[in-house]
Amino acid sequence: MAKWFPQDWPERIRALAEGTLTPVVPKRAATVMLLKDTDAGPFVHMLRRRASMAFAGGAYAYPGGGVDPRDDDHQIRWAGPTRAWWAKRLGVDEAEAQAIVCAAVRETYEEAGVLLAGPAPDSVVGDTTGADWETDREALVARDLSFAEFLERRGLVLRSDLLGAWTRWITPEFESRRYDTWFFVAALPAGQRTRNASTEADRTVWIRPEDAASSYDKGELLMMPPTIATLRQLTPYDTAADALAAAPGRDLTPVLARARLDGDEIVLSWPGHDEFTKHIPTGGATA
């Protein structure tokens, strides 16, 4: 199996256990598992992060990134479940819920060129490949333009009904970069197509979740625990619509790694995900 954890984890885990490491406050983030139906079942869109990236370099992941605080309180045109519904679903207040959903939709547009918004509550933009669209997308990436401003400028309605909240993972307390990330599922809108629009990725693929998981198991694809865990969770569904229909019933209790000292080793585990459990000798070698 491919090694997914950084070299400094054992040292930082020991420091946390000994009380000499103060955990970094995690940043809010969102990521989207974009699905499309094929004759072979649903495929998911994944990107490979550049090896030079400070966080998860070389790993396969989904489009995603941090929440923009500017999207907290700006009232935007909104379709689908209310902000109050999303607040209850995500376990946050209404302003945070809007910002998290905005982050999911914005990052999908920034990194994959797919926009879950339309001119009316029951429509979706058909094509986002023009030069004027690219100018706006680059302004979003540079944070010169907030997503709320982008939607308002173009007279677009955010389609929150096209998203399903799937799971929530929080980066372990011993990590130097921490994120509180909500994972969503969405179906590729008719007429739109993905492209590698991300400066953080050197490759993108459409792949069956079971094929991606198999490649991880063979050590061919590098992934962080939340990515491979969610891929395995997607495999039972025959269509993108089936996955979306299952989303409201999924448990969003945050998954947070636990690290404990056990004799001469550190035991690292993720509740509910036994495959990631590691036994790390205090000398630094990994079992």
C-alpha positions as CSV (number, residue, x, y, z in Angstrom):
1,M,0.0,0.0,0.0
2,A,1.2,3.5,-0.8
3,K,2.5,5.5,2.2
4,W,0.2,8.5,2.7
5,F,1.6,10.1,5.9
6,P,4.4,12.6,6.2
7,Q,7.8,11.8,7.8
8,D,7.3,14.2,10.7
9,W,4.0,12.6,12.0
10,P,5.7,10.3,14.6
11,E,7.6,13.2,16.2
12,R,4.5,15.5,16.2
13,I,2.3,12.7,17.6
14,R,4.8,12.2,20.5
15,A,4.8,15.9,21.1
16,L,1.0,16.0,21.2
17,A,0.8,13.0,23.6
18,E,3.4,14.7,25.8
19,G,1.6,18.0,25.9
20,T,4.3,20.0,24.2
21,L,2.4,20.5,20.9
22,T,-0.5,22.9,20.7
23,P,-3.0,21.9,18.0
24,V,-3.5,24.3,15.1
25,V,-7.1,25.5,14.8
26,P,-8.5,23.9,11.6
27,K,-9.7,26.0,8.7
28,R,-13.2,25.4,7.3
29,A,-13.1,23.7,3.9
30,A,-15.3,21.9,1.3
31,T,-14.6,19.3,-1.3
32,V,-16.9,17.8,-4.0
33,M,-17.1,14.3,-5.4
34,L,-18.4,15.1,-8.9
35,L,-20.1,12.1,-10.5
36,K,-21.2,11.3,-14.0
37,D,-23.1,8.3,-15.2
38,T,-21.7,5.9,-17.8
39,D,-22.6,2.5,-19.1
40,A,-20.1,1.1,-16.6
41,G,-21.7,2.9,-13.7
42,P,-20.9,6.3,-12.1
43,F,-17.4,7.7,-12.5
44,V,-15.9,10.3,-10.2
45,H,-13.7,13.2,-11.1
46,M,-10.3,13.3,-9.4
47,L,-7.2,15.4,-9.7
48,R,-3.6,14.6,-8.8
49,R,-2.0,17.3,-6.6
50,R,1.4,18.5,-7.8
51,A,4.2,16.8,-6.0
52,S,5.5,20.3,-5.0
53,M,2.3,21.0,-3.0
54,A,3.0,21.5,0.8
55,F,-0.2,19.6,1.6
56,A,-0.8,16.1,0.2
57,G,1.6,16.5,-2.7
58,G,1.3,13.8,-5.3
59,A,-2.0,12.5,-3.9
60,Y,-5.2,12.0,-5.8
61,A,-8.1,14.1,-4.4
62,Y,-11.3,15.9,-5.4
63,P,-11.8,19.5,-6.2
64,G,-11.9,21.5,-3.0
65,G,-10.4,24.1,-0.8
66,G,-10.9,26.6,2.0
67,V,-14.0,28.7,2.8
68,D,-13.9,32.3,1.9
69,P,-15.2,34.4,4.9
70,R,-16.6,36.9,2.5
71,D,-19.3,34.4,1.6
72,D,-20.6,34.2,5.1
73,D,-23.2,37.0,5.2
74,H,-23.7,38.3,1.7
75,Q,-27.2,37.4,0.7
76,I,-27.1,35.6,-2.6
77,R,-29.8,34.1,-4.8
78,W,-30.3,30.5,-3.5
79,A,-32.2,27.5,-4.8
80,G,-32.8,24.2,-3.0
81,P,-32.9,23.6,0.8
82,T,-32.9,26.7,2.9
83,R,-29.9,28.1,4.7
84,A,-31.5,27.0,7.9
85,W,-31.8,23.4,6.6
86,W,-28.2,23.4,5.5
87,A,-27.1,24.9,8.9
88,K,-28.8,22.0,10.7
89,R,-27.4,19.5,8.2
90,L,-23.8,20.7,8.5
91,G,-23.9,21.5,12.2
92,V,-23.1,25.2,11.9
93,D,-25.0,28.5,11.9
94,E,-26.7,29.8,8.7
95,A,-23.9,32.2,7.7
96,E,-21.3,29.4,8.0
97,A,-23.6,27.0,6.1
98,Q,-23.9,29.5,3.2
99,A,-20.1,29.9,3.1
100,I,-19.4,26.2,3.2
101,V,-21.9,25.5,0.3
102,C,-20.4,28.4,-1.6
103,A,-16.9,27.0,-1.1
104,A,-18.1,23.6,-2.5
105,V,-19.6,25.2,-5.6
106,R,-16.8,27.7,-6.1
107,E,-14.0,25.2,-5.8
108,T,-15.7,22.9,-8.3
109,Y,-15.8,25.8,-10.7
110,E,-12.2,27.0,-10.0
111,E,-10.6,23.5,-10.2
112,A,-12.8,21.6,-12.7
113,G,-14.6,24.4,-14.7
114,V,-18.0,23.0,-13.6
115,L,-20.5,25.5,-12.2
116,L,-23.5,24.4,-10.1
117,A,-25.5,27.5,-10.7
118,G,-28.0,28.9,-13.3
119,P,-30.0,32.0,-14.3
120,A,-33.1,30.5,-12.6
121,P,-33.8,28.2,-9.6
122,D,-34.5,25.3,-12.0
123,S,-31.7,25.8,-14.5
124,V,-27.9,25.3,-14.8
125,V,-25.4,27.2,-16.9
126,G,-24.7,25.1,-20.0
127,D,-21.2,26.2,-21.0
128,T,-18.5,28.0,-18.9
129,T,-15.6,27.9,-21.4
130,G,-15.7,31.4,-22.9
131,A,-12.9,34.0,-22.4
132,D,-15.2,36.1,-20.1
133,W,-15.9,33.1,-17.9
134,E,-12.2,32.4,-17.7
135,T,-11.5,36.0,-16.6
136,D,-14.0,35.6,-13.8
137,R,-12.7,32.2,-12.8
138,E,-9.1,33.5,-12.5
139,A,-10.4,36.4,-10.4
140,L,-12.0,33.9,-8.1
141,V,-8.8,31.9,-7.8
142,A,-6.8,35.0,-7.0
143,R,-9.5,36.0,-4.5
144,D,-9.9,39.3,-6.3
145,L,-13.6,38.4,-6.6
146,S,-15.8,36.7,-4.0
147,F,-18.1,33.9,-5.1
148,A,-21.1,35.9,-3.8
149,E,-20.0,38.9,-6.0
150,F,-19.5,36.6,-8.9
151,L,-23.0,35.1,-8.7
152,E,-24.5,38.6,-8.3
153,R,-22.6,40.1,-11.2
154,R,-23.8,37.3,-13.5
155,G,-27.3,37.1,-12.1
156,L,-26.9,33.5,-11.2
157,V,-28.7,31.4,-8.6
158,L,-26.7,28.9,-6.5
159,R,-28.2,25.4,-6.9
160,S,-27.7,24.0,-3.4
161,D,-30.1,21.2,-4.4
162,L,-27.5,19.8,-6.7
163,L,-25.3,19.0,-3.7
164,G,-25.5,16.3,-1.1
165,A,-23.5,16.5,2.1
166,W,-21.7,13.2,2.4
167,T,-19.2,13.2,5.3
168,R,-17.0,15.4,7.4
169,W,-13.3,14.9,8.2
170,I,-11.1,17.0,10.5
171,T,-7.3,16.9,10.0
172,P,-5.6,15.3,13.0
173,E,-4.6,17.5,15.9
174,F,-0.9,16.7,15.3
175,E,-0.9,18.0,11.8
176,S,0.7,21.4,11.0
177,R,-1.9,22.2,8.4
178,R,-5.4,21.5,9.6
179,Y,-8.8,21.6,7.8
180,D,-12.4,20.9,8.9
181,T,-13.7,19.6,5.6
182,W,-17.2,18.8,4.5
183,F,-17.4,16.4,1.6
184,F,-20.2,16.7,-0.9
185,V,-21.5,14.7,-3.8
186,A,-22.8,16.2,-7.0
187,A,-23.7,15.1,-10.5
188,L,-22.0,16.7,-13.6
189,P,-24.7,19.0,-15.1
190,A,-25.8,18.3,-18.6
191,G,-23.9,20.3,-21.2
192,Q,-20.9,21.0,-19.0
193,R,-17.6,19.3,-19.1
194,T,-14.6,19.1,-16.7
195,R,-11.1,20.4,-17.5
196,N,-8.0,20.7,-15.4
197,A,-8.3,24.3,-14.4
198,S,-6.3,24.0,-11.2
199,T,-2.8,25.3,-10.8
200,E,-2.5,22.8,-7.9
201,A,-3.0,19.7,-10.1
202,D,-0.9,18.1,-12.8
203,R,-3.5,15.5,-13.9
204,T,-7.2,14.9,-13.8
205,V,-9.2,11.7,-14.4
206,W,-12.7,10.3,-14.6
207,I,-12.5,6.9,-12.9
208,R,-14.9,4.4,-11.4
209,P,-14.6,4.6,-7.6
210,E,-13.9,0.8,-7.3
211,D,-11.1,1.1,-9.9
212,A,-9.5,4.0,-8.0
213,A,-9.8,2.1,-4.7
214,S,-8.2,-1.0,-6.3
215,S,-5.3,1.1,-7.6
216,Y,-4.8,2.5,-4.1
217,D,-4.8,-1.0,-2.7
218,K,-2.1,-2.0,-5.2
219,G,0.0,1.0,-4.3
220,E,-0.5,2.6,-7.7
221,L,-2.4,5.7,-6.6
222,L,-1.5,7.8,-3.5
223,M,-4.5,9.1,-1.5
224,M,-5.1,10.5,2.0
225,P,-7.4,8.6,4.3
226,P,-10.6,10.7,3.6
227,T,-10.2,10.2,-0.1
228,I,-9.9,6.4,-0.2
229,A,-12.6,6.1,2.5
230,T,-15.1,8.1,0.5
231,L,-14.3,6.2,-2.7
232,R,-15.1,2.9,-0.9
233,Q,-18.4,4.5,0.3
234,L,-19.4,5.4,-3.3
235,T,-18.9,1.9,-4.7
236,P,-22.4,0.5,-3.9
237,Y,-24.3,3.1,-6.0
238,D,-25.4,2.3,-9.6
239,T,-26.0,6.0,-10.6
240,A,-25.1,9.5,-9.5
241,A,-28.7,10.1,-8.6
242,D,-28.6,7.1,-6.2
243,A,-25.6,8.5,-4.4
244,L,-27.2,11.9,-4.2
245,A,-30.4,10.3,-2.8
246,A,-28.4,8.6,-0.1
247,A,-26.6,11.8,1.0
248,P,-29.3,13.2,3.4
249,G,-29.2,10.0,5.5
250,R,-25.5,10.0,6.0
251,D,-23.8,10.7,9.4
252,L,-21.9,13.9,9.4
253,T,-20.2,13.3,12.8
254,P,-16.6,14.5,12.2
255,V,-14.0,11.8,11.7
256,L,-10.9,12.8,13.7
257,A,-7.8,10.7,14.1
258,R,-6.8,9.6,17.6
259,A,-3.2,9.1,18.7
260,R,-2.2,7.4,21.9
261,L,1.0,6.1,23.5
262,D,1.0,2.3,24.1
263,G,4.2,1.1,25.7
264,D,7.0,1.7,23.2
265,E,4.8,2.6,20.3
266,I,2.3,5.2,19.2
267,V,-1.1,3.9,18.0
268,L,-2.8,6.1,15.4
269,S,-6.4,5.3,14.5
270,W,-9.4,6.9,12.8
271,P,-12.7,5.9,14.5
272,G,-14.8,3.8,12.1
273,H,-11.9,3.3,9.7
274,D,-9.8,0.4,10.9
275,E,-7.8,0.1,7.7
276,F,-5.8,3.3,8.6
277,T,-4.7,2.2,12.0
278,K,-0.9,2.4,12.4
279,H,1.5,1.3,15.1
280,I,4.5,3.6,15.1
281,P,7.5,2.6,17.3
282,T,8.8,5.5,19.4
283,G,12.1,5.0,17.6
284,G,10.4,6.4,14.4
285,A,10.1,3.3,12.2
286,T,6.6,2.4,11.0
287,A,4.9,-0.9,11.4
